[in-house]
Amino acid sequence: MKIYLCALFKKRNTMKFKTYLALSFALLIAISSGCSGAAEKSEESQTDTPSVDSLMPENEQSKPEEAGPDSSVQELPAMNAVDEIAPSEKKYSRIGYISSVVILTSLPEVQQAEKQLQNFAQSLQSEIERQENELQKKYTEYMADKEASQSIVEVRTQELQQMQQRIVQLQQNSEQELAKRKELLYAPILKKVDAAIASVAKKHGYTHIMDITAGSLVYADSSTDLTALVLKAMGVSAPAR
């Protein structure tokens, strides 16, 4: 520290002698107050200590540099916290509903398909009834024969059991064949209905179409009922309600 003060006294003939002298005392005060160390005393010493610029002559005080026209600092455009979405990019859900039961029962194709299914089911049932009648006839004949030996009775019993098993198998096969025939007849009809629903939805701006027949729709405004529009698209008049 003594060496530093000696260097300062060698410059006493300069115009800034008083400034350097004030700076040295300011540094000594800051060092001594920092060593004593409480945070509040440090703040008071920083407040009471005169700044270097205040001790210098007014013509030598530092002035803030003004940015020239070639300054590299440029103002950046403000960034929004949330990017705005163009109105054309916004998508909203619009939900409508139909009654598939009303649509299907109103279609002539469905009525024709049901008639064919009834005829096919009747033919299957007729065959089942024929075999049941044959089984009943043989059972009656065998029961009336009181003189049949034990071996014959056993053969006849086995025959009746086989006939009964064939009837049960026929009933199961008939149900499966009826289901396949129904699927075959209804496939083109349902495809046509689906196409009409999609056409109505796109034309009127609906994103989702629900079926109230499923029973999952709790409430819906009647203005969103598209059943009549779907039937109209298929060339069929909606039934009166």
C-alpha positions as CSV (number, residue, x, y, z in Angstrom):
1,M,0.0,0.0,0.0
2,K,2.9,2.4,0.7
3,I,4.3,1.7,-2.7
4,Y,1.0,2.6,-4.2
5,L,0.8,5.9,-2.3
6,C,4.4,6.8,-3.4
7,A,3.5,6.2,-6.9
8,L,0.6,8.6,-6.5
9,F,2.7,11.3,-4.9
10,K,5.1,11.2,-7.8
11,K,2.2,12.4,-10.0
12,R,1.4,15.4,-7.7
13,N,2.3,17.8,-10.5
14,T,-0.4,16.4,-12.8
15,M,-4.0,17.9,-13.1
16,K,-5.5,14.6,-11.8
17,F,-3.6,14.5,-8.6
18,K,-6.6,15.3,-6.4
19,T,-8.7,12.7,-8.3
20,Y,-6.2,9.9,-7.7
21,L,-5.8,10.9,-4.0
22,A,-9.6,10.8,-3.5
23,L,-9.7,7.4,-5.2
24,S,-7.0,6.0,-2.9
25,F,-8.9,7.1,0.2
26,A,-12.1,5.7,-1.2
27,L,-10.4,2.3,-1.7
28,L,-9.0,2.3,1.8
29,I,-12.4,3.0,3.3
30,A,-14.0,0.3,1.2
31,I,-11.3,-2.3,2.2
32,S,-11.6,-1.4,6.0
33,S,-15.4,-1.5,6.0
34,G,-15.4,-4.9,4.1
35,C,-13.2,-6.5,6.6
36,S,-15.6,-5.6,9.5
37,G,-18.2,-7.5,7.4
38,A,-21.9,-7.1,8.4
39,A,-24.2,-6.8,5.4
40,E,-26.0,-3.7,6.6
41,K,-22.7,-1.8,7.4
42,S,-21.4,-2.7,3.9
43,E,-24.5,-1.2,2.3
44,E,-24.1,2.1,4.4
45,S,-20.4,2.4,3.5
46,Q,-21.2,2.0,-0.2
47,T,-23.9,4.7,0.1
48,D,-21.7,7.2,2.0
49,T,-18.6,6.6,-0.2
50,P,-18.4,9.3,-2.9
51,S,-18.1,8.0,-6.4
52,V,-15.1,8.6,-8.6
53,D,-17.0,10.7,-11.1
54,S,-18.2,13.0,-8.3
55,L,-14.6,13.8,-7.2
56,M,-13.4,14.4,-10.8
57,P,-13.8,17.8,-12.5
58,E,-17.1,18.2,-14.4
59,N,-15.3,18.3,-17.7
60,E,-13.5,15.0,-17.0
61,Q,-16.4,13.0,-15.6
62,S,-17.3,9.9,-17.6
63,K,-20.2,10.3,-20.0
64,P,-22.3,7.4,-21.3
65,E,-21.3,6.4,-24.8
66,E,-23.9,7.0,-27.4
67,A,-24.6,4.3,-29.8
68,G,-23.6,5.4,-33.3
69,P,-25.5,4.6,-36.5
70,D,-23.3,1.6,-37.1
71,S,-24.0,0.0,-33.7
72,S,-24.3,-3.7,-33.8
73,V,-27.1,-3.9,-31.2
74,Q,-30.4,-4.1,-33.0
75,E,-33.9,-4.2,-31.6
76,L,-35.4,-7.6,-31.9
77,P,-39.1,-8.0,-32.8
78,A,-41.3,-8.8,-29.8
79,M,-42.2,-12.5,-29.5
80,N,-45.8,-13.5,-28.5
81,A,-46.1,-15.9,-25.6
82,V,-48.7,-17.9,-27.6
83,D,-48.5,-18.3,-31.3
84,E,-51.6,-17.2,-32.9
85,I,-53.4,-19.7,-35.2
86,A,-54.8,-18.4,-38.4
87,P,-58.6,-18.7,-38.5
88,S,-58.4,-21.0,-41.5
89,E,-56.3,-23.4,-39.5
90,K,-58.7,-23.7,-36.5
91,K,-60.9,-26.8,-36.4
92,Y,-64.1,-27.2,-34.4
93,S,-66.1,-30.3,-33.7
94,R,-69.7,-30.4,-34.9
95,I,-71.7,-33.4,-33.8
96,G,-74.9,-34.7,-35.2
97,Y,-76.9,-37.9,-34.8
98,I,-79.1,-40.4,-36.7
99,S,-81.4,-43.3,-35.9
100,S,-80.2,-46.3,-37.8
101,V,-83.4,-48.1,-36.9
102,V,-85.5,-45.5,-38.6
103,I,-83.2,-45.4,-41.6
104,L,-83.1,-49.2,-42.1
105,T,-86.8,-49.7,-41.6
106,S,-87.5,-47.0,-44.2
107,L,-85.4,-48.5,-46.9
108,P,-87.2,-50.7,-49.6
109,E,-83.9,-52.8,-49.9
110,V,-84.2,-53.7,-46.2
111,Q,-87.8,-54.8,-46.6
112,Q,-86.8,-57.0,-49.5
113,A,-83.9,-58.5,-47.6
114,E,-86.1,-59.3,-44.6
115,K,-88.6,-61.1,-46.9
116,Q,-85.8,-63.2,-48.3
117,L,-84.5,-64.0,-44.9
118,Q,-88.0,-65.0,-43.7
119,N,-88.4,-67.4,-46.7
120,F,-84.9,-68.9,-46.0
121,A,-85.6,-69.3,-42.3
122,Q,-88.9,-71.0,-43.1
123,S,-87.2,-73.5,-45.3
124,L,-84.7,-74.3,-42.6
125,Q,-87.4,-74.6,-40.0
126,S,-89.4,-76.9,-42.3
127,E,-86.6,-79.3,-42.5
128,I,-86.1,-79.3,-38.8
129,E,-89.8,-80.0,-38.3
130,R,-89.7,-82.8,-40.8
131,Q,-87.0,-84.6,-39.0
132,E,-88.7,-84.0,-35.6
133,N,-91.9,-85.6,-37.0
134,E,-89.9,-88.6,-38.3
135,L,-88.3,-89.0,-34.8
136,Q,-91.7,-88.8,-33.1
137,K,-93.2,-91.4,-35.5
138,K,-90.4,-93.9,-34.9
139,Y,-90.6,-93.4,-31.2
140,T,-94.3,-94.1,-31.2
141,E,-93.8,-97.3,-33.3
142,Y,-91.0,-98.6,-31.2
143,M,-93.0,-98.0,-28.0
144,A,-96.0,-99.9,-29.4
145,D,-93.9,-103.0,-30.1
146,K,-94.2,-104.9,-26.8
147,E,-92.7,-108.2,-28.2
148,A,-89.3,-106.7,-29.2
149,S,-86.3,-108.4,-27.7
150,Q,-83.8,-106.6,-25.5
151,S,-81.2,-106.5,-28.3
152,I,-83.7,-104.9,-30.7
153,V,-84.8,-102.4,-28.1
154,E,-81.2,-101.4,-27.6
155,V,-80.7,-100.9,-31.4
156,R,-83.8,-98.9,-31.7
157,T,-82.9,-96.7,-28.7
158,Q,-79.5,-96.0,-30.3
159,E,-81.2,-95.1,-33.6
160,L,-83.5,-92.6,-31.8
161,Q,-80.6,-91.0,-30.0
162,Q,-78.8,-90.5,-33.3
163,M,-81.8,-89.0,-34.9
164,Q,-82.1,-86.6,-32.0
165,Q,-78.5,-85.6,-32.3
166,R,-78.9,-84.9,-36.0
167,I,-81.9,-82.6,-35.3
168,V,-79.9,-80.7,-32.7
169,Q,-77.0,-80.3,-35.1
170,L,-79.4,-79.2,-37.8
171,Q,-80.8,-76.5,-35.6
172,Q,-77.3,-75.1,-34.9
173,N,-76.3,-75.2,-38.6
174,S,-79.6,-73.5,-39.5
175,E,-78.9,-70.6,-37.1
176,Q,-75.4,-70.1,-38.6
177,E,-76.6,-70.3,-42.2
178,L,-79.3,-67.7,-41.4
179,A,-76.8,-65.4,-39.9
180,K,-74.5,-65.7,-42.9
181,R,-77.4,-65.1,-45.3
182,K,-78.4,-62.0,-43.4
183,E,-74.9,-60.6,-43.5
184,L,-74.7,-61.3,-47.2
185,L,-78.0,-59.4,-47.9
186,Y,-77.3,-56.5,-45.5
187,A,-73.7,-55.8,-46.5
188,P,-74.5,-53.7,-49.6
189,I,-77.3,-51.9,-47.8
190,L,-75.1,-50.9,-44.9
191,K,-72.4,-49.8,-47.2
192,K,-74.9,-47.5,-49.0
193,V,-76.1,-46.1,-45.7
194,D,-72.6,-45.4,-44.6
195,A,-71.9,-43.5,-47.8
196,A,-75.0,-41.4,-47.4
197,I,-74.1,-40.5,-43.8
198,A,-70.6,-39.5,-44.8
199,S,-72.0,-37.4,-47.7
200,V,-74.5,-35.5,-45.5
201,A,-71.8,-35.0,-42.8
202,K,-69.3,-33.4,-45.3
203,K,-72.0,-31.3,-47.0
204,H,-73.3,-29.8,-43.8
205,G,-69.9,-29.5,-41.9
206,Y,-70.3,-32.3,-39.3
207,T,-67.2,-33.9,-37.9
208,H,-68.9,-36.6,-35.9
209,I,-72.2,-38.5,-36.4
210,M,-73.6,-40.6,-33.5
211,D,-76.3,-43.3,-33.6
212,I,-79.0,-42.9,-30.9
213,T,-80.0,-46.6,-31.4
214,A,-76.8,-47.5,-29.5
215,G,-78.3,-45.8,-26.4
216,S,-75.2,-43.8,-25.5
217,L,-76.6,-40.4,-26.4
218,V,-78.1,-38.7,-23.3
219,Y,-79.2,-35.4,-24.9
220,A,-79.1,-33.8,-28.3
221,D,-80.9,-30.9,-29.9
222,S,-83.4,-32.0,-32.6
223,S,-81.8,-29.6,-35.0
224,T,-78.8,-31.9,-35.2
225,D,-80.9,-34.9,-36.2
226,L,-79.7,-35.9,-39.6
227,T,-81.9,-39.0,-40.1
228,A,-84.2,-37.3,-42.6
229,L,-81.2,-35.8,-44.6
230,V,-79.6,-39.3,-44.8
231,L,-82.8,-40.8,-46.1
232,K,-83.2,-37.9,-48.6
233,A,-79.7,-38.5,-49.8
234,M,-80.7,-42.2,-50.5
235,G,-83.8,-41.1,-52.3
236,V,-86.3,-42.1,-49.6
237,S,-88.8,-40.0,-47.8
238,A,-88.5,-39.8,-44.0
239,P,-91.4,-41.4,-42.1
240,A,-93.8,-39.0,-40.3
241,R,-93.3,-38.7,-36.6
